[in-house]
Amino acid sequence: MPESRRLNAIKAHAEAEKALLKEEISLYLDHCVGVAGHPSPMSDITDLLDRLAVQQGLIDIIEKEFP
C-alpha cells in the first residue's frame, strides 16, 4: 500500500474517531445525569476531550507534514 493511501486511511480513521468523540461529548453536555458507572461527568468529558485532541493532532500532522 503506497504511503499516501496509508496516511489517508489513518486520517480517515482519526476523523471518524473524532466524530464519535464529539457525539459522545454532546451527549454528556445535552443529557448530563448521574449514572452509577459515571459518577464524575466533568472528568469523563475531560477524558473525551483529551482523546479528541489526540485525533485532531494526528489529522494536523498528516495535513501539515505530508500534504
C-alpha angles and dihedrals in degrees: 000000000000118000094249092055091050091050091046089052092049091048092048090050091049091049091051092048089048091053091050092048092049090052091049091050090049090053091054092047096045099039107026107168130148113265123184093236093046108046094158113049092175091058091046091051090049090052091050091049090051090052090047090053091054092053092046089050091055091050092048093050093048092048094045103038101032107035 
